[in-house]
Amino acid sequence: MSTLRNRKVLVMAVVTALVCLSLSVVASAEPIKVRVWGLNDAVPGGVRNQIKVFNETHDDIKIVPEVPTVNNQASSGGAVTGGDLSNMQKLLTAIAGGNPPDLTTVDRFALPSWAVRNALMPLNDFIAADNYDMNKFYQFTVNEVTVDGNMYALPSGTDGRYLFWNKDMYKNAGLDPNAPPQTWEELQAYSDKLTIKRGRTFQQMGFISQLAPGGSFYLYTLLNGGTFMSEDARSMTLTDPKTVEALEWMVEWYDHLGGAETVNAFLGAFQSGSANDPFMAGKLAQLVMGDWHIGNIARYNPKMDFGMAPVPAATPEYYGRTWFGGWGWAIPRGAKNAEAAWVVAKWLTSEEGIRANMEGERAYRESAKLPFVPGLQVIKGLNEQLTDEIRDNLEPKFIEALEFRNANISDDSKVRHISPIASEIYSGTGRAVDAALYHRQTPREALEAAQEEMQQLLDEFYGK
């Protein structure tokens, strides 16, 4: 009996030792570190909490945020790979050097430019393996990340462009604070009443677009019934009369205010999207801006009485048009931890991941005694939920703006043209706008030059 008992004790000791060894191996296993470009945790708030929640709820994967020094680093989310060509080059350089991040943000409209350069991994196999539901996203965002049947990113956040106006400044100018202009003619009349000059110096400006040149021009082209490209995206249409008219209108507007140098000298004293924004400071009565500006107002001047409406159009038939932008999470070619990066991308674009961001940002804003306004999301139905959840904590003006914003997004919302030369088009049309505004060329001459350059790029691409 004693021998049998000893054998049992020995077996139990061996089993216990093996279990302890196994636990020790598991405990000592390091989580996979996923290097992410585009999560800026340098400031407290949503992104920092998002990273914290993910890392606390995932034992085998850890997010390691990296924010390279690029043009878009000042954005709230730390986006680093936008539509600008210099941003693209930074990722291409990292890929060529064999050291790309595991996951990166991309500006969705520019994604085809990345895909044709073989900079990103298709996600189709991951999507199929997980039976991942892409239908939860607004269709226009899925279209933007799809190239030749391959999906290269998961959509993340979006934004539309609208008119914001200061209602108190309307009242002081004798304008109805609840009746914004709907046409370019009305916008001119409103702006004249709202503009105050002392000699050659602006004390107050009635209107100016704060978008980048290419983005503003595309918007006004839509609002004049024009296009940049043919429906099949094989031919540029920058010399279409409606498109040329849109740029002519932009030039006339600047000239009416004294020219681009004069306007930009006034704007140069301010910083868009900050506490020193001219709109926040009460020096600009109306501007065109993305709907993220609702959050900027809540952060920098929550007492402002403001309104939000569609951007005035050339004629009433085009009133209500806008375009949407936004970001996506993509896995670069050569990523060392692609499977783990896919897990991170799914979580960041899930309702759980989005809410982790929102909760962190809300706590941060409330600690500073500021209102919290959620950003516009790409998951259908989520914007309405988020608005309802904060309804009792926001003034009616913010709720009205959020409800207007939510009602204007749909599956078929317009985006910038999806093209393999999307980044080049954005940069090229921006240069054309600058050339026209500063009278280096007439609007038609500037667009004829851009047309020739962009069409050559298209022909070269499709010729291959």
Disulfide bonds with the S-S distance in Angstrom:
none
